[in-house]
Amino acid sequence: MRLLKLLPEQVMHYWPDIRACIEVAMPPYVVNNSDSMLYIQEQLLVGSIECWVAFDPGVCGVMTTQVVSDPVSACRNLLIYSLAIIGEHSEDLWQLAAEQMRRYASAKQCTNIIAYSNNEHMLHIAEKLGADTSYRLITFSL
C-alpha cells in the first residue's frame, strides 16, 4: 500500500484518468465544465493543488489537496479538494493515507485537515479515522 504525490509532469502524463477522478469527486459548488477543468489542471501544473495516487497494489484512488489559509484568522489547513476511489483496496489503506496526510499537513504548518462530503460511506470512514463530521457544507444554488 502506498500513497504517492505526483509531480506536475506526472499529472500531465496521467491527465485523462486524473481528470475523470476529479470530475466525479468535485465539490458541489464547482461548475463541472471545460473552463473549470482547465483551471484545475493549471493549478496542478503550477503546484497550487497537489495530486496524490493510492496504490494497493494497483491504482485504487486519486486525491487532490491544497493548503488553504482562512482569510479572517490566517489559520492554515490542508483541504482535501477531491477524493475518488476507483479500485479495490484494503481498509488499512485509509489508515495509512490518514497518517501520511497528517504528517504532510504538519510539515506544511497546517492546524487541521479539512474536507467537504455528503457521501455517507466517506463520512463513516472519516469518523472511524477520528474526524469530526458534524459540520457540513451548506449551499444555496443561484
C-alpha positions in Angstrom: 0.0 0.0 0.0 1.3 3.4 -1.0 0.2 7.0 -1.3 2.3 9.0 -3.7 2.3 12.7 -4.5 2.6 13.2 -8.3 5.0 15.7 -9.8 3.4 18.2 -12.4 4.9 16.3 -15.4 3.3 13.0 -14.0 0.0 14.8 -13.7 0.1 15.6 -17.5 1.1 12.0 -18.3 -2.0 10.7 -16.5 -4.3 13.7 -17.0 -7.2 11.9 -18.7 -7.6 9.5 -15.7 -6.9 12.2 -13.1 -9.5 14.4 -14.8 -12.1 11.7 -14.7 -11.5 11.2 -11.0 -11.7 14.9 -10.2 -14.9 15.3 -12.2 -16.7 12.6 -10.2 -15.5 13.9 -6.9 -15.7 17.7 -7.4 -17.3 19.7 -4.6 -20.9 20.6 -5.3 -20.2 24.3 -5.5 -17.9 23.9 -8.6 -19.4 24.0 -12.1 -18.2 21.0 -14.0 -17.2 22.4 -17.4 -14.2 22.6 -19.6 -13.1 26.0 -18.2 -13.2 24.7 -14.6 -11.2 21.6 -15.5 -8.7 23.7 -17.4 -8.2 25.9 -14.4 -7.8 22.9 -12.1 -5.3 21.4 -14.5 -3.3 24.7 -14.5 -3.3 24.7 -10.7 -2.0 21.2 -10.6 0.8 22.1 -13.0 1.9 25.2 -11.0 1.8 23.2 -7.8 -1.1 25.2 -6.1 -3.0 21.9 -5.9 -1.4 18.5 -5.2 -2.4 15.2 -6.8 -2.0 12.0 -4.8 -2.4 8.5 -6.1 -3.1 5.5 -3.9 -1.8 2.0 -4.8 -3.0 -1.3 -3.2 -1.3 -2.9 -5.2 -2.6 -1.2 -8.4 -4.1 2.3 -8.6 -7.2 2.4 -6.4 -7.7 6.1 -5.7 -6.9 9.7 -6.7 -7.0 12.6 -4.3 -6.3 16.3 -4.7 -5.3 18.6 -1.9 -4.4 22.3 -1.3 -3.1 24.2 1.7 -5.6 26.9 2.3 -5.4 29.8 4.7 -8.5 31.2 6.4 -8.7 34.9 5.3 -10.0 36.0 8.7 -7.9 34.1 11.1 -4.9 33.2 8.9 -5.2 29.6 10.2 -3.6 27.1 7.7 -5.5 23.9 6.8 -4.9 21.1 4.4 -8.1 20.9 2.2 -8.9 17.6 0.6 -10.4 19.1 -2.5 -11.4 15.8 -4.2 -11.2 12.1 -3.5 -12.2 9.3 -5.8 -11.9 5.6 -5.1 -11.5 3.7 -8.4 -10.5 0.2 -7.4 -10.5 -2.5 -4.7 -8.4 -1.7 -1.6 -7.8 -2.9 1.9 -9.2 -0.9 4.8 -5.6 -0.4 6.0 -5.1 2.0 3.1 -7.4 4.5 4.8 -5.3 4.5 8.0 -2.0 4.7 6.0 -3.4 7.6 4.0 -4.7 9.4 7.1 -1.3 9.1 8.8 0.6 10.3 5.8 -1.7 13.2 5.3 -1.3 14.2 9.0 2.5 14.2 8.6 2.2 16.2 5.4 -0.2 18.8 6.9 2.0 19.2 10.0 5.1 19.7 7.8 3.1 22.5 6.0 2.3 24.1 9.3 -1.4 23.3 9.0 -3.7 23.2 12.0 -6.3 20.8 10.5 -7.1 18.6 7.6 -10.5 19.6 6.2 -12.8 18.2 3.6 -16.4 18.5 2.5 -18.6 15.5 1.8 -22.2 14.3 1.8 -21.3 10.7 1.0 -22.4 8.6 3.9 -19.7 6.0 3.3 -16.9 8.6 3.3 -18.4 10.2 6.4 -18.3 6.8 8.1 -14.7 6.2 7.1 -13.7 9.7 8.3 -15.4 9.1 11.7 -13.6 5.8 12.0 -10.3 7.7 11.5 -11.2 10.1 14.3 -12.7 13.0 12.3 -15.5 15.3 13.5 -18.2 15.0 10.8 -20.8 17.1 12.5 -20.2 20.2 10.2 -21.5 20.0 6.7 -21.2 22.4 3.7 -24.5 24.2 3.2 -25.1 25.5 -0.3 -27.8 27.7 -1.9 -27.6 27.4 -5.7 -28.2 30.5 -7.7 
